[in-house]
């Protein structure tokens, strides 16, 4: 769990994904489309990936990826991020976390 906390503290937006997960790619693309530059950790490609996956599962991430943290807070997976987007709550969350500075919505 310590490694997870260290990684999440590094940037305003952190995404844990797997290189083969299309939903991880979609969520990353969505967040990047607002100008955010998330730290993305592909847990199937890094040495301690299994340890990170176990920690994500302990936090309640089902499935384990994508797991999105904004402002060091676990937002959840693809469903939760898309729900925030549909409710127009994703951009304000990114602004509060200082992941983006402004957004004109065009």
C-alpha positions in Angstrom: 0.0 0.0 0.0 2.9 2.3 0.7 4.1 2.2 -2.9 0.6 3.0 -4.1 0.5 6.1 -1.9 3.9 7.2 -3.1 2.9 6.9 -6.8 -0.4 8.6 -6.2 1.3 11.6 -4.5 3.5 12.3 -7.5 1.0 14.0 -9.8 -2.5 15.5 -9.7 -3.9 12.6 -11.8 -2.7 9.1 -11.7 -4.1 6.2 -13.7 -3.2 2.6 -13.1 -3.9 0.5 -16.2 -2.8 -2.5 -18.2 -1.4 -2.3 -21.7 -4.1 -4.6 -23.0 -7.1 -2.8 -21.5 -9.1 -0.8 -24.0 -11.1 1.0 -21.2 -7.8 2.2 -19.6 -6.8 3.7 -22.9 -10.2 5.3 -23.3 -10.2 6.9 -19.8 -6.6 8.1 -20.4 -7.7 9.7 -23.7 -10.7 11.4 -22.1 -8.6 12.9 -19.3 -5.9 14.0 -21.7 -8.5 15.6 -23.9 -9.0 18.3 -21.2 -5.3 19.1 -21.2 -4.3 17.0 -18.1 -1.1 15.1 -18.2 -1.7 12.1 -16.0 0.9 9.7 -14.7 0.0 6.4 -16.2 1.4 3.1 -14.7 0.8 0.0 -16.8 0.9 -2.6 -14.0 1.5 -5.4 -16.4 4.7 -3.7 -17.6 6.4 -2.6 -14.3 8.3 -4.8 -11.9 6.1 -4.3 -8.9 2.8 -4.4 -10.9 1.3 -7.4 -9.1 1.9 -5.7 -5.7 0.2 -2.6 -7.0 -2.7 -4.6 -8.4 -3.2 -6.4 -5.0 -3.3 -2.9 -3.3 -5.9 -1.6 -5.8 -8.1 -4.7 -5.2 -7.8 -4.1 -1.4 -9.0 -0.5 -2.0 -12.1 -2.0 -3.7 -11.2 -1.5 -7.4 -13.1 -4.2 -9.3 -11.8 -4.7 -11.9 -8.3 -3.5 -10.8 -7.9 -1.3 -13.9 -8.4 1.4 -14.9 -8.0 2.9 -11.4 -8.1 6.7 -11.4 -6.8 8.9 -8.7 -7.5 12.7 -8.9 -6.0 14.9 -6.2 -4.7 11.9 -4.4 -8.3 10.6 -4.0 -9.4 7.3 -5.5 -12.2 8.2 -8.0 -12.6 4.6 -9.2 -12.7 2.9 -12.6 -14.1 3.6 -16.0 -17.8 3.7 -14.8 -17.1 6.2 -12.1 -15.0 8.5 -14.4 -17.7 8.4 -17.1 -20.4 9.1 -14.6 -18.5 12.2 -13.5 -18.1 13.3 -17.1 -21.8 12.8 -17.9 -22.7 14.9 -14.8 -20.2 17.6 -15.8 -18.2 17.0 -12.6 -15.0 15.7 -14.1 -13.5 19.0 -15.3 -14.2 20.8 -12.0 -12.5 17.9 -10.2 -9.5 18.2 -12.5 -9.3 22.0 -11.9 -9.5 21.6 -8.1 -6.7 19.1 -8.2 -4.7 21.5 -10.3 -4.4 19.0 -13.2 -5.8 21.7 -15.5 -6.0 25.4 -15.0 -9.0 26.4 -17.0 -11.5 25.0 -19.4 -13.8 26.8 -21.8 -15.8 23.8 -22.8 -15.6 24.3 -26.6 
